[in-house]
Amino acid sequence: MRTVSAAVAVLALFLSITFPLVLGGVIFALLLFFPLFLLALAGLVNTVEDRSVRQHNPTMDPRGWREHP
């Protein structure tokens, strides 16, 4: 599904850049292709897995550094 979203995003971005060169294409570019690009980009970002480092939550002991050698 990620490949389809990427292909749709690239195609919609290409069409939204090239369609203003066609007479009357600005309407299609602004109302159809650019929102399609944004939706495909949101779908692409949604499929990316979380690669952040999981943090552990240590118990907060403000005097732990003095009491534990």
C-alpha positions, 0 to 999 in steps of 0.5 A: 500500500505504501508503494501505491501511496508513493506513486499517487503522491508523485503523480499528483505532484507532477500533475499539479505542477504541469497542469497550470501550463494548460489553459484552464488547468489551474482549476484542476491543479488547485482543486483536484491534483494538489489535494490528491497529493496532500491526501496521498502524502498523508497516507504515505506518512501514516504507513511509516512505522515508528522508529524512535528509541523506546525510553524506559521510565526509571523511578525518580529518586533525587537522593539515589546518587548519594545512597547507592555507591 
